[in-house]
Amino acid sequence: MEKDFDTLHRRVCYPPDPNPAPPKTPPPPLACDTHVHLFGPPHLYPFQARRVYTPPAAPLQHYLAMIAITGIERTVLVTPNAHGTDNSVIHDALVEVGDRFRGIAKIDDETSDAELERLHAAGFRGARFNLIDELGGGVDLDMFERAIARIAPLGWCVEFHVMPDGLVEYAEWFRK
């Protein structure tokens, strides 16, 4: 049975722990949190209209407070699906924190070369592509290939958001 948009849009998304505790074993120097989403706040960074979940606000200031307690020194911020290809929340966070954080953008054919350069200057070093129909409105392998060709000169990495059945379904494409 296929789920409709209204059903998917109401998925529960829990907020970050408001009271993190220091870890029992401190992380090593330069420990890196490799996949972090920031959400909103939505009055500053609106969510895309078509999304499968509405997360609670999880702004940069909350994350910075958490890593001050846990001892994480470096972070990779990833533009979440709820923000679509609007990379503003991650861009602005990267500008605020400087070189100890990097970013992964969500891009498509509408992302200009000038925008790619602006993202790169802010600290983005990769692009994320969604291979889950439910989350992105369809898988467009041709667009992925065009986008990957455009970011190659920047030296960016590529990240795929894919479920196990998608690995099988798109195996030939991944092999290329």
Biotite code that builds the C-alpha atoms (Angstrom):
import biotite.structure as struc

atoms = struc.array([
    struc.Atom([0.000, 0.000, 0.000], chain_id="A", res_id=1, res_name="MET", atom_name="CA", element="C"),
    struc.Atom([1.499, 3.324, -1.091], chain_id="A", res_id=2, res_name="GLU", atom_name="CA", element="C"),
    struc.Atom([1.613, 6.041, 1.542], chain_id="A", res_id=3, res_name="LYS", atom_name="CA", element="C"),
    struc.Atom([0.206, 9.430, 0.594], chain_id="A", res_id=4, res_name="ASP", atom_name="CA", element="C"),
    struc.Atom([1.980, 12.729, 1.218], chain_id="A", res_id=5, res_name="PHE", atom_name="CA", element="C"),
    struc.Atom([-0.152, 13.659, 4.242], chain_id="A", res_id=6, res_name="ASP", atom_name="CA", element="C"),
    struc.Atom([0.658, 10.388, 5.980], chain_id="A", res_id=7, res_name="THR", atom_name="CA", element="C"),
    struc.Atom([4.379, 10.697, 5.275], chain_id="A", res_id=8, res_name="LEU", atom_name="CA", element="C"),
    struc.Atom([4.435, 14.371, 6.255], chain_id="A", res_id=9, res_name="HIS", atom_name="CA", element="C"),
    struc.Atom([3.296, 13.494, 9.781], chain_id="A", res_id=10, res_name="ARG", atom_name="CA", element="C"),
    struc.Atom([6.179, 11.165, 10.584], chain_id="A", res_id=11, res_name="ARG", atom_name="CA", element="C"),
    struc.Atom([7.574, 11.668, 14.054], chain_id="A", res_id=12, res_name="VAL", atom_name="CA", element="C"),
    struc.Atom([11.014, 13.196, 14.227], chain_id="A", res_id=13, res_name="CYS", atom_name="CA", element="C"),
    struc.Atom([12.380, 13.510, 17.740], chain_id="A", res_id=14, res_name="TYR", atom_name="CA", element="C"),
    struc.Atom([14.425, 16.530, 18.781], chain_id="A", res_id=15, res_name="PRO", atom_name="CA", element="C"),
    struc.Atom([18.047, 16.297, 19.865], chain_id="A", res_id=16, res_name="PRO", atom_name="CA", element="C"),
    struc.Atom([18.686, 15.481, 23.506], chain_id="A", res_id=17, res_name="ASP", atom_name="CA", element="C"),
    struc.Atom([18.487, 18.837, 25.309], chain_id="A", res_id=18, res_name="PRO", atom_name="CA", element="C"),
    struc.Atom([20.757, 17.600, 28.128], chain_id="A", res_id=19, res_name="ASN", atom_name="CA", element="C"),
    struc.Atom([23.694, 15.675, 26.681], chain_id="A", res_id=20, res_name="PRO", atom_name="CA", element="C"),
    struc.Atom([26.134, 14.127, 29.112], chain_id="A", res_id=21, res_name="ALA", atom_name="CA", element="C"),
    struc.Atom([29.884, 13.984, 28.679], chain_id="A", res_id=22, res_name="PRO", atom_name="CA", element="C"),
    struc.Atom([30.979, 10.634, 27.268], chain_id="A", res_id=23, res_name="PRO", atom_name="CA", element="C"),
    struc.Atom([32.474, 8.092, 29.691], chain_id="A", res_id=24, res_name="LYS", atom_name="CA", element="C"),
    struc.Atom([35.434, 7.805, 27.347], chain_id="A", res_id=25, res_name="THR", atom_name="CA", element="C"),
    struc.Atom([36.427, 11.139, 25.822], chain_id="A", res_id=26, res_name="PRO", atom_name="CA", element="C"),
    struc.Atom([36.865, 11.189, 22.052], chain_id="A", res_id=27, res_name="PRO", atom_name="CA", element="C"),
    struc.Atom([40.397, 11.347, 20.671], chain_id="A", res_id=28, res_name="PRO", atom_name="CA", element="C"),
    struc.Atom([41.851, 14.692, 19.599], chain_id="A", res_id=29, res_name="PRO", atom_name="CA", element="C"),
    struc.Atom([40.315, 16.003, 16.366], chain_id="A", res_id=30, res_name="LEU", atom_name="CA", element="C"),
    struc.Atom([37.352, 13.593, 16.624], chain_id="A", res_id=31, res_name="ALA", atom_name="CA", element="C"),
    struc.Atom([34.924, 14.231, 13.767], chain_id="A", res_id=32, res_name="CYS", atom_name="CA", element="C"),
    struc.Atom([31.143, 13.882, 13.705], chain_id="A", res_id=33, res_name="ASP", atom_name="CA", element="C"),
    struc.Atom([30.749, 12.889, 10.057], chain_id="A", res_id=34, res_name="THR", atom_name="CA", element="C"),
    struc.Atom([27.040, 13.409, 9.385], chain_id="A", res_id=35, res_name="HIS", atom_name="CA", element="C"),
    struc.Atom([25.091, 16.154, 11.155], chain_id="A", res_id=36, res_name="VAL", atom_name="CA", element="C"),
    struc.Atom([21.834, 17.826, 10.115], chain_id="A", res_id=37, res_name="HIS", atom_name="CA", element="C"),
    struc.Atom([20.803, 21.265, 11.304], chain_id="A", res_id=38, res_name="LEU", atom_name="CA", element="C"),
    struc.Atom([17.118, 22.138, 10.993], chain_id="A", res_id=39, res_name="PHE", atom_name="CA", element="C"),
    struc.Atom([15.840, 25.679, 10.860], chain_id="A", res_id=40, res_name="GLY", atom_name="CA", element="C"),
    struc.Atom([14.751, 27.367, 12.918], chain_id="A", res_id=41, res_name="PRO", atom_name="CA", element="C"),
    struc.Atom([11.996, 27.363, 10.286], chain_id="A", res_id=42, res_name="PRO", atom_name="CA", element="C"),
    struc.Atom([11.223, 31.079, 10.562], chain_id="A", res_id=43, res_name="HIS", atom_name="CA", element="C"),
    struc.Atom([14.799, 31.730, 9.361], chain_id="A", res_id=44, res_name="LEU", atom_name="CA", element="C"),
    struc.Atom([15.378, 28.615, 7.243], chain_id="A", res_id=45, res_name="TYR", atom_name="CA", element="C"),
    struc.Atom([12.019, 27.352, 5.943], chain_id="A", res_id=46, res_name="PRO", atom_name="CA", element="C"),
    struc.Atom([11.467, 23.684, 5.187], chain_id="A", res_id=47, res_name="PHE", atom_name="CA", element="C"),
    struc.Atom([10.584, 22.699, 1.649], chain_id="A", res_id=48, res_name="GLN", atom_name="CA", element="C"),
    struc.Atom([6.839, 22.371, 1.129], chain_id="A", res_id=49, res_name="ALA", atom_name="CA", element="C"),
    struc.Atom([7.002, 18.782, -0.055], chain_id="A", res_id=50, res_name="ARG", atom_name="CA", element="C"),
    struc.Atom([8.726, 16.721, 2.594], chain_id="A", res_id=51, res_name="ARG", atom_name="CA", element="C"),
    struc.Atom([8.086, 13.460, 4.409], chain_id="A", res_id=52, res_name="VAL", atom_name="CA", element="C"),
    struc.Atom([8.799, 14.727, 7.907], chain_id="A", res_id=53, res_name="TYR", atom_name="CA", element="C"),
    struc.Atom([8.752, 17.995, 9.790], chain_id="A", res_id=54, res_name="THR", atom_name="CA", element="C"),
    struc.Atom([11.643, 18.058, 12.218], chain_id="A", res_id=55, res_name="PRO", atom_name="CA", element="C"),
    struc.Atom([11.838, 20.118, 15.372], chain_id="A", res_id=56, res_name="PRO", atom_name="CA", element="C"),
    struc.Atom([14.243, 23.022, 15.179], chain_id="A", res_id=57, res_name="ALA", atom_name="CA", element="C"),
    struc.Atom([17.847, 21.917, 15.683], chain_id="A", res_id=58, res_name="ALA", atom_name="CA", element="C"),
    struc.Atom([19.903, 25.062, 15.091], chain_id="A", res_id=59, res_name="PRO", atom_name="CA", element="C"),
    struc.Atom([23.660, 25.467, 15.109], chain_id="A", res_id=60, res_name="LEU", atom_name="CA", element="C"),
    struc.Atom([23.706, 26.918, 18.638], chain_id="A", res_id=61, res_name="GLN", atom_name="CA", element="C"),
    struc.Atom([22.199, 23.709, 20.054], chain_id="A", res_id=62, res_name="HIS", atom_name="CA", element="C"),
    struc.Atom([24.757, 21.587, 18.225], chain_id="A", res_id=63, res_name="TYR", atom_name="CA", element="C"),
    struc.Atom([27.647, 23.761, 19.403], chain_id="A", res_id=64, res_name="LEU", atom_name="CA", element="C"),
    struc.Atom([26.457, 23.392, 22.997], chain_id="A", res_id=65, res_name="ALA", atom_name="CA", element="C"),
    struc.Atom([26.308, 19.609, 22.587], chain_id="A", res_id=66, res_name="MET", atom_name="CA", element="C"),
    struc.Atom([29.820, 19.262, 21.128], chain_id="A", res_id=67, res_name="ILE", atom_name="CA", element="C"),
    struc.Atom([31.231, 21.492, 23.863], chain_id="A", res_id=68, res_name="ALA", atom_name="CA", element="C"),
    struc.Atom([30.054, 18.802, 26.301], chain_id="A", res_id=69, res_name="ILE", atom_name="CA", element="C"),
    struc.Atom([30.933, 15.735, 24.238], chain_id="A", res_id=70, res_name="THR", atom_name="CA", element="C"),
    struc.Atom([34.361, 16.875, 23.033], chain_id="A", res_id=71, res_name="GLY", atom_name="CA", element="C"),
    struc.Atom([33.799, 16.655, 19.268], chain_id="A", res_id=72, res_name="ILE", atom_name="CA", element="C"),
    struc.Atom([36.186, 19.049, 17.525], chain_id="A", res_id=73, res_name="GLU", atom_name="CA", element="C"),
    struc.Atom([35.303, 18.718, 13.841], chain_id="A", res_id=74, res_name="ARG", atom_name="CA", element="C"),
    struc.Atom([32.019, 18.176, 12.026], chain_id="A", res_id=75, res_name="THR", atom_name="CA", element="C"),
    struc.Atom([30.571, 17.503, 8.593], chain_id="A", res_id=76, res_name="VAL", atom_name="CA", element="C"),
    struc.Atom([27.228, 19.297, 8.261], chain_id="A", res_id=77, res_name="LEU", atom_name="CA", element="C"),
    struc.Atom([24.858, 17.760, 5.700], chain_id="A", res_id=78, res_name="VAL", atom_name="CA", element="C"),
    struc.Atom([21.915, 19.591, 4.143], chain_id="A", res_id=79, res_name="THR", atom_name="CA", element="C"),
    struc.Atom([18.866, 17.570, 5.215], chain_id="A", res_id=80, res_name="PRO", atom_name="CA", element="C"),
    struc.Atom([16.009, 16.505, 2.945], chain_id="A", res_id=81, res_name="ASN", atom_name="CA", element="C"),
    struc.Atom([13.593, 18.756, 4.855], chain_id="A", res_id=82, res_name="ALA", atom_name="CA", element="C"),
    struc.Atom([15.452, 21.779, 3.433], chain_id="A", res_id=83, res_name="HIS", atom_name="CA", element="C"),
    struc.Atom([15.576, 20.393, -0.129], chain_id="A", res_id=84, res_name="GLY", atom_name="CA", element="C"),
    struc.Atom([18.309, 22.015, -2.194], chain_id="A", res_id=85, res_name="THR", atom_name="CA", element="C"),
    struc.Atom([18.274, 25.160, -0.052], chain_id="A", res_id=86, res_name="ASP", atom_name="CA", element="C"),
    struc.Atom([21.707, 24.890, 1.539], chain_id="A", res_id=87, res_name="ASN", atom_name="CA", element="C"),
    struc.Atom([21.362, 28.159, 3.491], chain_id="A", res_id=88, res_name="SER", atom_name="CA", element="C"),
    struc.Atom([21.193, 26.696, 6.992], chain_id="A", res_id=89, res_name="VAL", atom_name="CA", element="C"),
    struc.Atom([24.434, 24.767, 6.442], chain_id="A", res_id=90, res_name="ILE", atom_name="CA", element="C"),
    struc.Atom([26.097, 27.592, 4.503], chain_id="A", res_id=91, res_name="HIS", atom_name="CA", element="C"),
    struc.Atom([25.446, 30.100, 7.269], chain_id="A", res_id=92, res_name="ASP", atom_name="CA", element="C"),
    struc.Atom([26.649, 27.657, 9.932], chain_id="A", res_id=93, res_name="ALA", atom_name="CA", element="C"),
    struc.Atom([29.895, 27.045, 8.038], chain_id="A", res_id=94, res_name="LEU", atom_name="CA", element="C"),
    struc.Atom([30.503, 30.771, 7.707], chain_id="A", res_id=95, res_name="VAL", atom_name="CA", element="C"),
    struc.Atom([29.915, 31.193, 11.444], chain_id="A", res_id=96, res_name="GLU", atom_name="CA", element="C"),
    struc.Atom([32.147, 28.345, 12.689], chain_id="A", res_id=97, res_name="VAL", atom_name="CA", element="C"),
    struc.Atom([35.006, 28.510, 10.193], chain_id="A", res_id=98, res_name="GLY", atom_name="CA", element="C"),
    struc.Atom([37.473, 25.825, 9.181], chain_id="A", res_id=99, res_name="ASP", atom_name="CA", element="C"),
    struc.Atom([36.752, 23.128, 11.756], chain_id="A", res_id=100, res_name="ARG", atom_name="CA", element="C"),
    struc.Atom([33.475, 22.245, 9.988], chain_id="A", res_id=101, res_name="PHE", atom_name="CA", element="C"),
    struc.Atom([32.811, 21.165, 6.402], chain_id="A", res_id=102, res_name="ARG", atom_name="CA", element="C"),
    struc.Atom([29.552, 20.828, 4.495], chain_id="A", res_id=103, res_name="GLY", atom_name="CA", element="C"),
    struc.Atom([27.760, 18.477, 2.130], chain_id="A", res_id=104, res_name="ILE", atom_name="CA", element="C"),
    struc.Atom([25.256, 20.222, -0.164], chain_id="A", res_id=105, res_name="ALA", atom_name="CA", element="C"),
    struc.Atom([22.137, 19.040, -1.910], chain_id="A", res_id=106, res_name="LYS", atom_name="CA", element="C"),
    struc.Atom([22.334, 20.203, -5.509], chain_id="A", res_id=107, res_name="ILE", atom_name="CA", element="C"),
    struc.Atom([20.518, 19.681, -8.786], chain_id="A", res_id=108, res_name="ASP", atom_name="CA", element="C"),
    struc.Atom([20.412, 21.128, -12.308], chain_id="A", res_id=109, res_name="ASP", atom_name="CA", element="C"),
    struc.Atom([19.056, 24.400, -10.915], chain_id="A", res_id=110, res_name="GLU", atom_name="CA", element="C"),
    struc.Atom([22.193, 24.941, -8.813], chain_id="A", res_id=111, res_name="THR", atom_name="CA", element="C"),
    struc.Atom([24.329, 27.443, -10.727], chain_id="A", res_id=112, res_name="SER", atom_name="CA", element="C"),
    struc.Atom([28.091, 27.281, -11.106], chain_id="A", res_id=113, res_name="ASP", atom_name="CA", element="C"),
    struc.Atom([28.278, 30.568, -9.185], chain_id="A", res_id=114, res_name="ALA", atom_name="CA", element="C"),
    struc.Atom([26.344, 28.938, -6.333], chain_id="A", res_id=115, res_name="GLU", atom_name="CA", element="C"),
    struc.Atom([28.728, 25.969, -6.344], chain_id="A", res_id=116, res_name="LEU", atom_name="CA", element="C"),
    struc.Atom([31.668, 28.382, -6.030], chain_id="A", res_id=117, res_name="GLU", atom_name="CA", element="C"),
    struc.Atom([29.913, 30.241, -3.187], chain_id="A", res_id=118, res_name="ARG", atom_name="CA", element="C"),
    struc.Atom([29.278, 26.961, -1.362], chain_id="A", res_id=119, res_name="LEU", atom_name="CA", element="C"),
    struc.Atom([32.886, 25.873, -1.893], chain_id="A", res_id=120, res_name="HIS", atom_name="CA", element="C"),
    struc.Atom([34.191, 29.176, -0.490], chain_id="A", res_id=121, res_name="ALA", atom_name="CA", element="C"),
    struc.Atom([32.056, 28.625, 2.635], chain_id="A", res_id=122, res_name="ALA", atom_name="CA", element="C"),
    struc.Atom([33.501, 25.144, 3.229], chain_id="A", res_id=123, res_name="GLY", atom_name="CA", element="C"),
    struc.Atom([31.286, 22.711, 1.328], chain_id="A", res_id=124, res_name="PHE", atom_name="CA", element="C"),
    struc.Atom([33.285, 19.747, 0.089], chain_id="A", res_id=125, res_name="ARG", atom_name="CA", element="C"),
    struc.Atom([30.660, 17.347, -1.210], chain_id="A", res_id=126, res_name="GLY", atom_name="CA", element="C"),
    struc.Atom([27.217, 16.788, -2.656], chain_id="A", res_id=127, res_name="ALA", atom_name="CA", element="C"),
    struc.Atom([24.488, 14.460, -1.465], chain_id="A", res_id=128, res_name="ARG", atom_name="CA", element="C"),
    struc.Atom([22.077, 12.719, -3.798], chain_id="A", res_id=129, res_name="PHE", atom_name="CA", element="C"),
    struc.Atom([18.911, 10.985, -2.780], chain_id="A", res_id=130, res_name="ASN", atom_name="CA", element="C"),
    struc.Atom([18.169, 7.572, -4.296], chain_id="A", res_id=131, res_name="LEU", atom_name="CA", element="C"),
    struc.Atom([15.007, 7.055, -2.274], chain_id="A", res_id=132, res_name="ILE", atom_name="CA", element="C"),
    struc.Atom([11.915, 7.906, -4.334], chain_id="A", res_id=133, res_name="ASP", atom_name="CA", element="C"),
    struc.Atom([9.803, 8.573, -1.263], chain_id="A", res_id=134, res_name="GLU", atom_name="CA", element="C"),
    struc.Atom([12.177, 11.266, 0.018], chain_id="A", res_id=135, res_name="LEU", atom_name="CA", element="C"),
    struc.Atom([13.005, 13.099, -3.156], chain_id="A", res_id=136, res_name="GLY", atom_name="CA", element="C"),
    struc.Atom([10.153, 12.772, -5.574], chain_id="A", res_id=137, res_name="GLY", atom_name="CA", element="C"),
    struc.Atom([12.046, 10.490, -7.927], chain_id="A", res_id=138, res_name="GLY", atom_name="CA", element="C"),
    struc.Atom([15.518, 9.279, -8.702], chain_id="A", res_id=139, res_name="VAL", atom_name="CA", element="C"),
    struc.Atom([17.163, 11.141, -11.602], chain_id="A", res_id=140, res_name="ASP", atom_name="CA", element="C"),
    struc.Atom([20.406, 9.363, -12.454], chain_id="A", res_id=141, res_name="LEU", atom_name="CA", element="C"),
    struc.Atom([21.047, 11.621, -15.459], chain_id="A", res_id=142, res_name="ASP", atom_name="CA", element="C"),
    struc.Atom([20.865, 14.713, -13.234], chain_id="A", res_id=143, res_name="MET", atom_name="CA", element="C"),
    struc.Atom([23.196, 13.063, -10.723], chain_id="A", res_id=144, res_name="PHE", atom_name="CA", element="C"),
    struc.Atom([25.738, 12.433, -13.498], chain_id="A", res_id=145, res_name="GLU", atom_name="CA", element="C"),
    struc.Atom([25.542, 16.033, -14.740], chain_id="A", res_id=146, res_name="ARG", atom_name="CA", element="C"),
    struc.Atom([25.927, 17.377, -11.202], chain_id="A", res_id=147, res_name="ALA", atom_name="CA", element="C"),
    struc.Atom([28.832, 15.051, -10.416], chain_id="A", res_id=148, res_name="ILE", atom_name="CA", element="C"),
    struc.Atom([30.614, 16.234, -13.569], chain_id="A", res_id=149, res_name="ALA", atom_name="CA", element="C"),
    struc.Atom([30.115, 19.850, -12.469], chain_id="A", res_id=150, res_name="ARG", atom_name="CA", element="C"),
    struc.Atom([31.540, 19.324, -8.951], chain_id="A", res_id=151, res_name="ILE", atom_name="CA", element="C"),
    struc.Atom([34.499, 17.193, -10.068], chain_id="A", res_id=152, res_name="ALA", atom_name="CA", element="C"),
    struc.Atom([36.734, 20.258, -10.678], chain_id="A", res_id=153, res_name="PRO", atom_name="CA", element="C"),
    struc.Atom([36.049, 21.361, -7.105], chain_id="A", res_id=154, res_name="LEU", atom_name="CA", element="C"),
    struc.Atom([37.387, 18.055, -5.770], chain_id="A", res_id=155, res_name="GLY", atom_name="CA", element="C"),
    struc.Atom([34.160, 17.365, -3.909], chain_id="A", res_id=156, res_name="TRP", atom_name="CA", element="C"),
    struc.Atom([33.110, 13.956, -2.656], chain_id="A", res_id=157, res_name="CYS", atom_name="CA", element="C"),
    struc.Atom([29.748, 12.403, -3.508], chain_id="A", res_id=158, res_name="VAL", atom_name="CA", element="C"),
    struc.Atom([27.388, 10.994, -0.900], chain_id="A", res_id=159, res_name="GLU", atom_name="CA", element="C"),
    struc.Atom([24.386, 8.840, -1.738], chain_id="A", res_id=160, res_name="PHE", atom_name="CA", element="C"),
    struc.Atom([21.346, 8.492, 0.486], chain_id="A", res_id=161, res_name="HIS", atom_name="CA", element="C"),
    struc.Atom([20.176, 5.015, -0.492], chain_id="A", res_id=162, res_name="VAL", atom_name="CA", element="C"),
    struc.Atom([18.413, 2.056, 1.076], chain_id="A", res_id=163, res_name="MET", atom_name="CA", element="C"),
    struc.Atom([19.729, -1.526, 0.671], chain_id="A", res_id=164, res_name="PRO", atom_name="CA", element="C"),
    struc.Atom([17.182, -2.362, -2.048], chain_id="A", res_id=165, res_name="ASP", atom_name="CA", element="C"),
    struc.Atom([18.363, 0.747, -3.924], chain_id="A", res_id=166, res_name="GLY", atom_name="CA", element="C"),
    struc.Atom([21.937, -0.540, -3.851], chain_id="A", res_id=167, res_name="LEU", atom_name="CA", element="C"),
    struc.Atom([20.692, -3.605, -5.685], chain_id="A", res_id=168, res_name="VAL", atom_name="CA", element="C"),
    struc.Atom([18.368, -1.693, -8.032], chain_id="A", res_id=169, res_name="GLU", atom_name="CA", element="C"),
    struc.Atom([21.067, 0.808, -9.057], chain_id="A", res_id=170, res_name="TYR", atom_name="CA", element="C"),
    struc.Atom([24.048, -1.567, -8.833], chain_id="A", res_id=171, res_name="ALA", atom_name="CA", element="C"),
    struc.Atom([25.008, -1.196, -12.500], chain_id="A", res_id=172, res_name="GLU", atom_name="CA", element="C"),
    struc.Atom([24.887, 2.580, -12.266], chain_id="A", res_id=173, res_name="TRP", atom_name="CA", element="C"),
    struc.Atom([27.078, 2.547, -9.133], chain_id="A", res_id=174, res_name="PHE", atom_name="CA", element="C"),
    struc.Atom([29.593, 0.290, -10.898], chain_id="A", res_id=175, res_name="ARG", atom_name="CA", element="C"),
    struc.Atom([30.014, 2.897, -13.644], chain_id="A", res_id=176, res_name="LYS", atom_name="CA", element="C"),
])
